Amino acid sequence: MTTSTLDPTAPRLQSSRGAAWRAYRALTARDLYVLGRNLPVLLLQVGLQPLLFTFAFAYVMPSIGSGLGGATSFSTILLPGLIASTLTLQSIMSVTGPLAAELGPGREITDRALAPLPIWALGLQKITSSAIFGLVSSLVVVPIVWLVHAPGAAPQVQVGNWPLLVVTLVLSALLASTLGLLLGTAIDASAFGALLGLLLAAATMLGCVYYPWTALDSIGWVQVLTLANPLVYMSEGLRANLTPATGHMPTWAYLTVLTLGTAALGYLALRRFTRRVRT
């Protein structure tokens, strides 16, 4: 005898799950449609800062004899960190910006909460959409760093394990998105812009974007301090997979933090998001 015969509620449960999955896909498809429609403007917005950083640090400084990379071109050091910082910034901003408006006085979040989805699943959908946006944004960095550099200072990229690189990118995007959802529900909307800008600036400067983590051996207290920064593990993970010759954090270390950090922050972010939507 089938389960549906034994349990008359089974068809209703299957129908409810089907409706929830269709709503989840529809919300994600809508976000991706908006992303595609605004893609040219977004690419310009995303690419401008990496272009300026790359021009200054990988072209101007080596050209005037002030390169920081020694035997290794600075563009090689910069590429993984710049991908990580762009991915983090765009993943966070793509969830926190709309969320600040949706949780504001107009309570626009109520419209999305009417979908046949649990509230936690609505938060999860925001995380996945923002992670996709962050991954797309990070692709803009690669041609910029690859093309804009001083003569003879091209980045030296060596990918030895493509699956590990993909896993690192996906985990980094998810960690940044869950952090964005948590910040979006924790920071008051009136102070949101200034505080978020300050946090991101501090995270970038101490996020091993412009230098490998191993280069901080001579200032051990700073090396330990940076371990509290999630961006460090994203930068070092990408550095280990893209430019391993520059020195990097051990694979087990960054993978452990990216995995456990995503799970822990995701749990906290979804709980807080559910609480904020219900109040």
Buried (B, 14 or more C-beta within 10 A) or exposed (E): EEEEEEEEEEEEEEEEEEEBEEBBEEBBEEBBEBBEEEEEEBBEBBBEBBBEBBBEBBBEBBEEEEBBBEEBBBBBBBBBBBBBBBBBBBBBBBBBBBBBEBBEEEEBBEEBBEBBBBBBBBBBBBBBBBBBBBBBBBBBBBEBBBEBBBEEBBBBBEEEEEEBBEBBBBBBBBBBBBBBBBBBBEBEEEEBEEBBEEBBEEBBEBBBBBBBBBBBEEEEEEBEEBEEBBBBBBBBBBBBBBBBEBBBBEBEBBBEBBBEBBEEBBEBBBBBBBEBBEE
